[in-house]
């Protein structure tokens, strides 16, 4: 059974940093594109960043230069390093691979 588990969310002040983790089981994570998405209250889920099996990365314009996605294939884990956080980054963050979603982790950025 494929399972993705996000962790690392929390409450942080504007300008602070968090690192989210997405740990996979039941899947060879390294062969898939893995995406981080977020959904703010009252808004649609949006793509934040993704990383391919060849470690090509792409970011939403709103997070370029502040967020970094990376993967550790030995740990079957993908990370999202988030720096210079803004209140508008507040959302539930989800990871996705092979059409499987994690349960999400809440990030709250206070002003």
N, C-alpha and C positions, 0 to 999 in steps of 0.2 A: 504494500500500500504506500503510495507516494504521499509524503507529508512535508510541508514547509512550515517552519516556525520562526516568526520574527521576534526580535527582542531588542532592547536598548532604548526604547522610547522613554519619555519622561517630561518633566517640567524644567524649562531652562529660560534664562533671561535673554532678551534680545542681544545679539552679538556673541552669544555663547555657541557651544559645539555639542554635538551628540554623534555617536556612531551606532548605527543600526546594523543588526546581523540578521541574516536569513539562512537558517540551517536546514538542509534537506536530508530526508531519509527515503529509502526505497527508490532512489533514482540516481543515475550517474549524472550528477549536476553539471559536470564539466562539458558535456556535449551539447548543452542547451543554452539558448539565449535566456538570460534572467533579467527581469525588469523590476524596478521599484516604482510603485504607483502611490498616489495619495488621494484621499478624499476628505475635503473640508466639509463642515456642516452646511447642508443646503446646496452643495455643489456636486458636480459629476466627478467621478474618479478620473484622474489624469496621470499620464505617464511622467515620471520624474527623470528616470535614467534607465538605460539598459546596457548590458555587457554581453558580447557574443562569446562563443567558445574560443575564438581567436583573440579575445580581450580587446576587441574594438568597442569603444564606448560612445554613447550619445546622451546628451542632456537636454532637458527642457530649457528654453531661454531664461526662464525665471530663476534657475538654479546654477547656470553656468558660472564657473569661477568660484563657486561657494561649496558645491557638493562634489564628491568623488566616489565613484562606484568601483569596486574591486572584487576579486574573487580569490579564494584559497581552495583550490581543487582538492588538496590533500585533506582538508577539513570539510569538504562539501558545503562550503559556506560562501555567501556573497555579502559584502559589506556596503554600507552607504555612510560615508563620512560627511557630516553636515557641519559646516563652519559658517560664521557670520549669520546666524539664524535670525530671521525676522518674524514678527507676529503673523504675517501672512503665510508662513510655513506651517502654521498650526493645522494639523490634520491627522487622520489615521493613515499610517503608512503600511502598504502591503507589498509583498514580493510575489512574483508569478514566474512559473517556468512550466513549459509543456501543458499549458492550460490549467494548471493547478495553482490555487491561491492559498496563501497563509491566512491566519486569523487576524492579522494586523497588529500594529503597535502604535499607541497614541503618542504623538509629539505635541506638546503645548509650549508655545513661546510667548512669554509675557513681555509687555512693553515697559 
